[in-house]
Amino acid sequence: MDVSKIRFFKLMTGDFARCISIPEKFVRNFNGQINQGFELKAPCGETWHVGVDKIGDELFLMSGWEDFVKAHELQENDLIVFTCSGNSSFVVLIFEASGCEKVSSLFSNRTGGLHTCKRMVDQQAEHYSMHNSDNTATLSQLLGTPHNASASKKPSRKTKSSKQPESPNSSNYHVKHGSIGEEDSDDEYANSNIYYSMVADRLRDEEKEEILSLASIRLNNPAFVTVLLKKHCHRRNNALIIPSKFAAGHLEEITHEIILRRPNRKEKWPVRYSYSRYTRCFQNLAFFKFARENKLREDDICVFELMKHAKRVTVTVHVIRKVEGRFVLVG
């Protein structure tokens, strides 16, 4: 059967922050071919790579799942609907126990004061069955009766993360010089070449100003700011998501090589910029090598400055770390 658009939901209970199980009935639709991890696309537009591990007869979302939970501030009894949008790619909708779609999954922190429900659950029916049938229920019904939901399960032992397939590297691509489209002209991006990941955009405005003053970005160079998560410093499943609007405005729409460098240093680190339908990211061993050799840590703030007019696509990485309550530039 066509697996496109089939869906399942998970109620966040138990040890959901570490991992969640994938319903067996859902897995059967893929004939056991789920082994490369999931790409989870949130309503905000960011995509997360989450590894799949098999424990006994069950599959679990594990490697990278903790970062997804942290970034979306998932709480007990939140509910997530996973809708398949392609091979191992899923669009996710996140609902609070109140029945409203979770605001943090829709917007950046700039709209923290706007707690408007974009979708009320009692106005939308979601199907739990894996194909067209009469077995349907609204999410409000599911939230009201948690025993009907697919609750998170805790695996009995640890396993190694699934490997992601490699794709060919390319080089000698150029920086885009066109302007950003009208769809990017909201207040976050207007009159600015600075972009923020979903996690970084939760920084206060005064913190952002301090970080940018430390980074000393050259005039007219675009840049994006991100906060490193635990996975970014690991060898596997370490994809660092690049804000989609930055990528759309300034990078070629193809997988290719990008040179990373540090300010006032001669060393260069070639990394793969991975471009796919849903994801733009740095990933795999080359990025791990960059993180390790520069002694990067979880919660480090990195400003990636795209160097205009360079012969090869080059990004200067400014690292800012909070030490004893204040930001310092790491050399």
PyMOL commands that set and color helices and strands:
alter all, ss='L'
color gray80, all
select helices_A, chain A and resi 24-28+65-71+103-105+109-111+121-123+139-144+146-148+182-184+200-202+205-215+230-233+244-250+285-293
alter helices_A, ss='H'
color red, helices_A
select strands_A, chain A and resi 7-11+20-22+38-41+47-50+52-55+58-61+79-86+89-95+125-127+136-138+194-196+223-227+240-241+256-261+268-275+280-283+301-306+314-323+326-330
alter strands_A, ss='S'
color yellow, strands_A
deselect
rebuild
show_as cartoon
